[in-house]
């Protein structure tokens, strides 16, 4: 994508080097974005204020990295703020009270099988022979062990003394 052009407005007046990230997981609490908003191009929401934007495949780590690099360069070059809309997908409901009955199991499985970022990286590693299935299973087992140990520590460690609240606070 070519660098966006920048118009000045009150919001972009000071050309602050801010990168706004919109995580668009396509659903609010029980409603798809398409049913809840007249425009689904969230990256364009800053255009009225002279803030350019870009839509990014938030499920592709390489696309996110490239867009982040472009946005950082944009800001460091003194062009002011920019918006990155990260298109993602959440596999579960919005919260514990959201059973996510507003989408089909097939939709979720299709995204999981065709666009899941971890699965896509795993397939790329195997296809390019950068790692074997067995090596990745070992990495996964090590990660699970680390997470389980951290959860065990968090569950069984007593809360810190309230006096610790002000430890290492200097201002």
ZALUMSE-72887 format. One record per residue (C-alpha): residue in three letters; x, y, z. Coordinates in pm, whole numbers, plus 50000, padded with zeros to 5 digits. Example, Ala and Ser with C-alpha at 12.3 -4.5 7.8 and 13.67 -1.06 7.14 Angstrom:
2
<code=Ala&u=51230&v=49550&w=50780>
<code=Ser&u=51367&v=49894&w=50714>
% end
This chain:
171
<code=Unk&u=50000&v=50000&w=50000>
<code=Unk&u=50129&v=50345&w=49911>
<code=Unk&u=50179&v=50585&w=50202>
<code=Unk&u=49860&v=50775&w=50274>
<code=Unk&u=49837&v=51145&w=50210>
<code=Unk&u=49779&v=51365&w=50511>
<code=Unk&u=49540&v=51656&w=50546>
<code=Unk&u=49560&v=51881&w=50851>
<code=Unk&u=49268&v=51918&w=51089>
<code=Unk&u=49222&v=51999&w=51456>
<code=Unk&u=49282&v=51638&w=51567>
<code=Unk&u=49595&v=51599&w=51354>
<code=Unk&u=49696&v=51962&w=51407>
<code=Unk&u=49990&v=51885&w=51633>
<code=Unk&u=50107&v=51592&w=51419>
<code=Unk&u=50145&v=51374&w=51725>
<code=Unk&u=50321&v=51047&w=51643>
<code=Unk&u=50037&v=50819&w=51753>
<code=Unk&u=49953&v=50480&w=51605>
<code=Unk&u=49591&v=50392&w=51679>
<code=Unk&u=49512&v=50021&w=51659>
<code=Unk&u=49153&v=49910&w=51607>
<code=Unk&u=49109&v=49541&w=51677>
<code=Unk&u=48818&v=49445&w=51454>
<code=Unk&u=48713&v=49094&w=51548>
<code=Unk&u=48397&v=49145&w=51343>
<code=Unk&u=48153&v=49098&w=51632>
<code=Unk&u=48031&v=49306&w=51920>
<code=Unk&u=47835&v=49146&w=52204>
<code=Unk&u=47601&v=48929&w=52002>
<code=Unk&u=47597&v=49140&w=51685>
<code=Unk&u=47813&v=49136&w=51376>
<code=Unk&u=47977&v=49462&w=51272>
<code=Unk&u=47789&v=49447&w=50942>
<code=Unk&u=47457&v=49463&w=51130>
<code=Unk&u=47566&v=49729&w=51379>
<code=Unk&u=47751&v=49987&w=51170>
<code=Unk&u=47670&v=50169&w=50848>
<code=Unk&u=48038&v=50157&w=50753>
<code=Unk&u=48259&v=49862&w=50825>
<code=Unk&u=48581&v=50030&w=50711>
<code=Unk&u=48693&v=50124&w=51060>
<code=Unk&u=49036&v=50237&w=50939>
<code=Unk&u=48864&v=50532&w=50767>
<code=Unk&u=48715&v=50670&w=51088>
<code=Unk&u=48996&v=50922&w=51126>
<code=Unk&u=48966&v=51068&w=50776>
<code=Unk&u=48741&v=51351&w=50896>
<code=Unk&u=49030&v=51458&w=51119>
<code=Unk&u=49301&v=51416&w=50859>
<code=Unk&u=49420&v=51089&w=51009>
<code=Unk&u=49494&v=50823&w=50745>
<code=Unk&u=49432&v=50457&w=50802>
<code=Unk&u=49500&v=50112&w=50670>
<code=Unk&u=49321&v=49779&w=50700>
<code=Unk&u=49553&v=49491&w=50793>
<code=Unk&u=49505&v=49114&w=50804>
<code=Unk&u=49545&v=49083&w=51179>
<code=Unk&u=49557&v=48704&w=51147>
<code=Unk&u=49885&v=48721&w=50950>
<code=Unk&u=50183&v=48803&w=51169>
<code=Unk&u=50387&v=48910&w=50865>
<code=Unk&u=50119&v=49156&w=50750>
<code=Unk&u=50090&v=49298&w=51103>
<code=Unk&u=50468&v=49342&w=51126>
<code=Unk&u=50487&v=49511&w=50784>
<code=Unk&u=50197&v=49746&w=50865>
<code=Unk&u=50351&v=49826&w=51202>
<code=Unk&u=50682&v=49909&w=51038>
<code=Unk&u=50508&v=50139&w=50787>
<code=Unk&u=50310&v=50311&w=51065>
<code=Unk&u=50621&v=50365&w=51277>
<code=Unk&u=50804&v=50513&w=50978>
<code=Unk&u=50501&v=50735&w=50905>
<code=Unk&u=50508&v=50873&w=51259>
<code=Unk&u=50886&v=50904&w=51283>
<code=Unk&u=50888&v=51095&w=50955>
<code=Unk&u=50674&v=51359&w=51128>
<code=Unk&u=50350&v=51286&w=50942>
<code=Unk&u=50130&v=51269&w=51251>
<code=Unk&u=49893&v=50995&w=51366>
<code=Unk&u=49774&v=50691&w=51172>
<code=Unk&u=49510&v=50423&w=51226>
<code=Unk&u=49565&v=50051&w=51170>
<code=Unk&u=49251&v=49838&w=51163>
<code=Unk&u=49352&v=49483&w=51246>
<code=Unk&u=49101&v=49236&w=51105>
<code=Unk&u=49092&v=48946&w=51347>
<code=Unk&u=48845&v=48683&w=51457>
<code=Unk&u=48751&v=48559&w=51800>
<code=Unk&u=48659&v=48196&w=51828>
<code=Unk&u=48449&v=48226&w=52141>
<code=Unk&u=48181&v=48456&w=52271>
<code=Unk&u=48245&v=48812&w=52381>
<code=Unk&u=48240&v=48715&w=52748>
<code=Unk&u=48140&v=48434&w=52981>
<code=Unk&u=47775&v=48531&w=52934>
<code=Unk&u=47793&v=48523&w=52552>
<code=Unk&u=47726&v=48177&w=52403>
<code=Unk&u=47804&v=48314&w=52051>
<code=Unk&u=47488&v=48167&w=51898>
<code=Unk&u=47486&v=48442&w=51635>
<code=Unk&u=47733&v=48253&w=51416>
<code=Unk&u=47755&v=47897&w=51297>
<code=Unk&u=47999&v=47632&w=51408>
<code=Unk&u=48097&v=47597&w=51041>
<code=Unk&u=48196&v=47966&w=51023>
<code=Unk&u=48421&v=47935&w=51327>
<code=Unk&u=48581&v=47612&w=51204>
<code=Unk&u=48641&v=47760&w=50857>
<code=Unk&u=48828&v=48056&w=51006>
<code=Unk&u=49017&v=47829&w=51245>
<code=Unk&u=49127&v=47591&w=50970>
<code=Unk&u=49201&v=47850&w=50697>
<code=Unk&u=49314&v=48164&w=50882>
<code=Unk&u=49431&v=48079&w=51233>
<code=Unk&u=49766&v=48259&w=51271>
<code=Unk&u=49932&v=47989&w=51478>
<code=Unk&u=49821&v=47714&w=51242>
<code=Unk&u=49936&v=47916&w=50940>
<code=Unk&u=50283&v=47962&w=51090>
<code=Unk&u=50298&v=47592&w=51181>
<code=Unk&u=50212&v=47491&w=50824>
<code=Unk&u=50467&v=47736&w=50680>
<code=Unk&u=50740&v=47599&w=50908>
<code=Unk&u=50666&v=47242&w=50803>
<code=Unk&u=50619&v=47315&w=50431>
<code=Unk&u=50947&v=47506&w=50415>
<code=Unk&u=51119&v=47233&w=50618>
<code=Unk&u=51221&v=47485&w=50882>
<code=Unk&u=51081&v=47253&w=51149>
<code=Unk&u=50932&v=46906&w=51166>
<code=Unk&u=50597&v=46808&w=51314>
<code=Unk&u=50786&v=46632&w=51594>
<code=Unk&u=50995&v=46942&w=51677>
<code=Unk&u=50683&v=47157&w=51690>
<code=Unk&u=50510&v=46905&w=51920>
<code=Unk&u=50807&v=46932&w=52158>
<code=Unk&u=50787&v=47312&w=52152>
<code=Unk&u=50413&v=47294&w=52219>
<code=Unk&u=50466&v=47057&w=52512>
<code=Unk&u=50729&v=47290&w=52660>
<code=Unk&u=50499&v=47591&w=52623>
<code=Unk&u=50211&v=47403&w=52788>
<code=Unk&u=50440&v=47306&w=53077>
<code=Unk&u=50551&v=47669&w=53123>
<code=Unk&u=50191&v=47793&w=53118>
<code=Unk&u=50080&v=47523&w=53364>
<code=Unk&u=50366&v=47609&w=53600>
<code=Unk&u=50281&v=47980&w=53581>
<code=Unk&u=49912&v=47907&w=53648>
<code=Unk&u=50005&v=47684&w=53941>
<code=Unk&u=50232&v=47956&w=54083>
<code=Unk&u=49961&v=48222&w=54042>
<code=Unk&u=49698&v=48002&w=54203>
<code=Unk&u=49905&v=47887&w=54501>
<code=Unk&u=50119&v=48190&w=54584>
<code=Unk&u=49982&v=48414&w=54859>
<code=Unk&u=49889&v=48773&w=54775>
<code=Unk&u=50169&v=49023&w=54846>
<code=Unk&u=50151&v=49232&w=55158>
<code=Unk&u=49963&v=49561&w=55096>
<code=Unk&u=50278&v=49752&w=55193>
<code=Unk&u=50434&v=49628&w=54866>
<code=Unk&u=50195&v=49854&w=54676>
<code=Unk&u=50435&v=50145&w=54711>
<code=Unk&u=50760&v=49955&w=54659>
<code=Unk&u=50973&v=50099&w=54377>
<code=Unk&u=50739&v=50397&w=54325>
<code=Unk&u=50940&v=50715&w=54282>
<code=Unk&u=50692&v=50977&w=54171>
% end
